[in-house]
Amino acid sequence: MLLVPMSRESRELSRRLDRLFDDGFESVFGALAPTEGATSRSPALDVTESERDYSVKLDMPGVAKEDIKVMIDGRHVTVQAQSQHKEEKKEGDRVVWRERSLTSYARTFSLPLEVDQVESGAKFENGVLTLTLPKRNAAARAQIKVA
């Protein structure tokens, strides 16, 4: 995903295309590992940039922080999580109506610059995952002296 300023309409189109690729193929071709009653979502995200780092916020309600995986490869970031709904069913009870289900979240995006994996951090609070992704130090590049 290229991060450029966009109008409201183009953001909505971009989000719909992201959802097509995240959710659409699965609904057309079927899930690779189907789970009874599971739904898959692409979490909404906000990305801000400072001189030193990127800050990314993703909405993932109903997920425990132990169930979140964040992988960083250069400038590509992948976030995956799955909610765990534990049913407390008493003997003699029957389900009359059910709208809550097992939900999995997956989102992959690319940033303009590479990220320092070692210095990166994540915090999960009130259903919002906040990633702090420092930009890779430009000073790490070697300069060659011309003779």
Phi, psi and omega in degrees: 000130178268128183266101178224153178299138182222159175281169180300318181294318181288330175294318179295318177297316179299317180295320178295321177294319176302315180294326177301313181286327180283316187250329189297312182296324179296320181287332179278313186261352181091153180288149178289323178229082185297140177239134182304120175073013183272145173237151180245136182228154172255110186294143175294145179221154173236136178237128173238155184231137171242185180296327185260331187206175173251145173239126183237131177240129180235135178272119178219072181292147176083010182250141173272146184298335178291341183264008182258134176240130177237124179239135181237129178225096182068250179252007180259131181237133177236131178237130178225144177202159177217130179283149179242103177268114178266124180271130173251095184251124178273151180297132181095345178281150173224151181282125178265319180210137180223121175243337179279139180216172175294129182235134174246143179243140176210133179208132175235135179213161180244141178255159182298326181238159178292153184251143176278105184297323184294321183271355182290152179219161180220142177223136180237120183212130178054040176080008180241122176269125178246119178256134172249113188241094179296141177290144179297136184298120180293337180290347180288345179284142180271143177254134182259131179277131181272127183262000000 
